[in-house]
Amino acid sequence: MIFRPICMIPARLASRRFPRKLLEPFRGHPIIEHTRRRALLVDKMERVIVATCDKEIANLVINNGGEAIMTGDHHPNGTSRIAEAIQRFDCTHVILVQADEPLILPQHIEAMMNAIDIDPENDVFNAVGPLNCLKELDQVSSVKCALATNGDILYCFRRSPAIAQGKEQRHYIRKLLGLISFRKELLLSLVNLPETNISQSESIEQMKLIQHGIKLRSVELDEAVPGVNEPSDMDLIENSFSSSPQQQVCFDRAFASKTVFDAK
């Protein structure tokens, strides 16, 4: 199979826990622009497209030389939004980067591309990383998963269902990250599958795939950089950024050539 990927970033302003977070300034630039520009640093990534139902986001991206595509405002999650947008493009795979991942590094996306290149027939890959601390096991704002010995994701949860001590759970529990890839044909078929009880009750869209018997293969990263789920996460990303020279170099590269028009 010829591997022709497109990177898409689903984006909307109506976040339940942190409305308009994608326009929240971080280091002088909106969150969405950090995510988009970092994806553009990936070698062999031909296009990075923001899919959104909000003209405010689309205008920000376009004014800064990026690509944006408008979608409907009815989508329950980013996967559904990307499934609408990807119909207009010629590609074999779509790499979905959640818009609230401003600290994602190019090598994280490159690891995903390498996994697809090795096994392009696999339907879905999801990046995972280690827990940063044991209290994350019961932190409902982030999704965790348990892995099989072959790297398949067995199940996902927000609060740990395990009875083992936390230090034991860290051997087989990983944090689910906002970096996913789909074969295009599989993604288009997902919209026709009915929602599942666990997916809806727990608000974990990956459980829809698992409950319908779709294999979800993990791509293990050596770190789990924080995303922005709620206002308190802004302090987490600032601390993570400040303590990482690698993050600072990536920031300089991402914003070296163009001026961002900050959203007001």
N, C-alpha and C positions, 0 to 999 in steps of 0.2 A: 504493500500500500504506500502510495506517495503521501508524505506528511505535509499538509498545507494548513498551518494553524493561523487563527486570528485571536487576538486578545480582546475581550470585551469586559467592560466595567459597568455593571448595573448600578444605577444611582437614582435616588429619590430623596425629597426633602422631608417627607412625612414619616420620619422614624418615631416609633412609639416612645422609646426610652430617652431619646435625645433628638428632638425635632431640629431640623436644619443643621445637623452636625456636619454635613459635608461642606458647608460654607464656613464652618468655624475656623478662625485663623490659627495656624500653628507655625511658629517661626516666621510670621509675616505673610503666610500664604494659606489659602483654603485647603482643607483636608483632601478634597477630591483632586486637587492639582498635584499634591505630593504623590498620591497613588498613581495617577495617570503618567506623570513624568518619569517615575521610577520604572514603570513597565516599558516605557519607550527606550530605556537604556539597555534592554535585553538584546543581545546579538541574535540575528536571524528572525526577529519579530517584525514582520512586515507592517502590520497595522495594529493600532491600539484605539478602540472605539468605545466611547461612553454611550450607553443606552439609557435614556431617561424619559420620564413623562413630564419633567419640569423645565420650562423654557429658561428659567434663571440659571440652571446648571448648564444647559446646552449653550447658552450665550457665553457663559464664562469660559467653557472649553474652546468654543470656536474663536472667541476673541484672543485666545492665547495660542492659536495655530493648531488646535487639536481637532479630532473628528468626533462628532456627536450625532446620534440618530434618535429621533423621537419615537416613543412607543406609547401604547395605551396606558391609562392610569388604573387599570383593573387588576394588575398582577399581584398575587399574594406574596411573591418572593422574587429574588434576583434571577433564579433559574428560569422561571416562567417568562420574565422580561427578556432574557437573552434568547429564549426559544423563539419569541416573536421577531427579534431583531436579526437573528442569524439567517433567517430565510432569504434575506436579500443579498447574501454574500456567498462567493464560491470558496469553500474551504472544506477540509476533511475533519478538523477538530476546532473546538472553541475552548480557549483557556479563559476561565472566568476568575477575575480578581475582584473581590468585594471592595467597594469604594472606600470603606472605612478602615483600610489597611495602609496608613501613611508611612509606616516603617518597613514595608516589604522591600526586600533587596533584589536586585536583578538576578542574583544567583539562585534565589528561591524559585523564581519563574523558570530559570534555565534548568533546574533540577526536575521540574514538572515536564518540560519539553524533552529532556533526556529520557524520562520514564515512558513517555508516549512513543518516542523514536524506537525504543527497545521493544515495545509491545503495542503497536498501533491498533491492533484489533480489540484491545481491552476497551470496554465501554466508558468507564468513569474512573478517574483518579482524584483523590483528595489529599492535599498536603496535611501532614500532622507534625506536631512537635512535642517536646517534653514539657511536663508541667513545671512551671517556675517555682511553685511552692505547694505544699500539701493542701492548703485551704482552698485551692482552685478546684479540688474534687467536689466541693459542695457550693461553688460559686455559680449561681444560676445564669449569670449573664454570659458565660462562655460554655461552649459545647465540647464535651469530651467523648472519647470512643475507646472501645476495647479492640485489640488486634488479634487476629489468628496468627499462627506460626508462619504462614506464608505471606503475611502482610495485608490480607483482606481485613476490612473493617467489619466486625461482627455485629455491633450495636452501638448506638449513640445515646448520650444522656446529658442532662444538665446537673443533676445531683447524683452522686455515686450510689449505685444499687448494691455495691459489694460490701461484704462484711470483713474482708481482710484489712489488716492495718494499712494505713496510708503508704508507708514505705514499701509495702509489698505491692500495692496497686500500681505504684509508679513503674513496675517492671512490665506491665501490660496495658496500662492506660496512657493514652496520648491526648493532647489537646487538638481539637479539630480546627484547622486554619481556613481563612477565607480565600483559598486558592484551589480551584477545582478545574478539571478538564473533562470534556465530553466529546465522544464521537458525534458529529453533527446529526447523523441519522437517528442515533439513540436519543439525543436531546429533543429532536422534533417529535419523537414518539411519546415522550414523557407527558406532554400536555394532554394526551388522550387517556392517560391512566387516571383512575379515580384517586382522590386523596385518601390517605389512610388515617386510622384512628390515632396511632402513636405520633405520627408526623404532626397532625393538627393539635393534639392535646399538649404535646411537649414543645411545639413550635420548632421542630428540627426537620428541615426539608430533606436531609439525607435519609431519614427513616422511611420516607416514601419509596425510595429506590430499594432499600433493603427489604421492606415488606413485600414488594412486588418481585423479589427474587433477582434483582439486578446486582451483579458483583461490583463492589466498591473497593478498589485497590488503594492502599495508602502509599504516599510518597513521603518518606521520613526526612525531615529537616533536623539539623542539629540545634535549632533554636526555635522558640515560639515568640516572635515579637508581638507586643500587645496591639490590639486593634482598638477602635473607639466604639464602644457599645453604649456608654452612658457618660454624663459629664465628668465624673470622677476619673475616667480613663485618660483625660487630658494630662493629668499629673503623671500617670504611668508612662505615657509616651514621651513626655518631656524628660523624665528621669532616665528612661531607656536610651533616648537620643543623646543626652548629655554625657552618659557614661560610655558611649561607643564611638571611637574614632572612625570606624567603618561607616556608621550612620552619617556622620558629619561629612565624610568624603562623598558619599552618595548624594547627600543634599546639595553639595556644591556642584556636582556634575549635573544634577537634575535641573537646577535653576541657573546654570551658567550662561545660557544663550538668549533667554527670552524673559521679558517682564510680565509678571502676572498682574492682571487687573483684579484686585481683591473685591470680592462681593461685599456689599454693605448691608 
